[in-house]
Amino acid sequence: MFHNPLKDGKRYEFVNKNDPLNHYLHFIITQQDLSDNEVILLHELLASFPHGCHDDWIEPFEHLNIDRFPQKLRKLAANAYYGKGHTVLGAAADWGDVGAVQQLLDMGADIDALDIDGKSALNWAIINRHSLQDPDSLFAADVVQCLLLNGADTDRANYLNKDLNRKMTPLDYAKRRGQQAAITMLEKHNPGNRPGFK
C-alpha cells in the first residue's frame, strides 16, 4: 500500500468564488504554518492552476506572472491537489499540456507524487485526453516524453488495477490501456524494462 500524503500536515483549501459547486477546489498539505498574506497569495496563484473539470485554466495559467510569487509559494502551489485529491501536475498531464507540465516541474512539482487513486502524472499522461482519441498519436504522447525527460520513475508499480488485483508500472498501464505511442516511448526510454503486461 502506498503512503498517502493527503493525511500528512495541515490542509489549506482554496475555493474559486465563481464556482458555487466547488468543482475547482484546490488544496495544499504542508507541515508549515502559513501567514494570512501567504494564504491570500496562494489563493490568487491557485485560481489559475490546472484542474480536471474544464480547460478554462489553460490560458490564465499560460499568462500567469509566476515571478510575482515567492519561491516557497510557487513550490507549494506546484504540489497542490484539486477535487478529492488529484495532483495539479496530473491534471496538466491529463489535458496533454506539455507547457503547463514543464512549468509546474520548473516550479518544484514532485514528478512522482501519487494522487488519491495511486496515479502519478505519468499515468495520467499515458491516457491523456488526446491519446484517448488516438492511442498512436505521437503528439498526444509528447507529455509522456516531457515527463520521461524530466526523470519520471518508470519502474515503480504504483497504480492498482482492481480488476487484476495487482499494481502496474507505467509500461504495464500503457499496455493495458492500448496506448501504443506511450508504449513505444516508455520502451525506448528504458529498454531494460521487464516484460510488461500483455
Secondary structure, 3 states (H helix, E strand, C coil): CCCCHHHCCEEEEECCCCCCCCCCCEEEEECCCCCHHHHHHHHHHHCCCCCCCCCCCHHHHHCCCHHHCCHHHHHHHHCCEECCCEEHHHHHHHCCCHHHHHHHHHHCCCCCCCCCCCCCHHHHHHCCCCCCCCCCCCCCCHHHHHHHHCCCCCCCCCEEECCCCEEECHHHHHHHHCCHHHHHHHHHHCCCCCCCCC
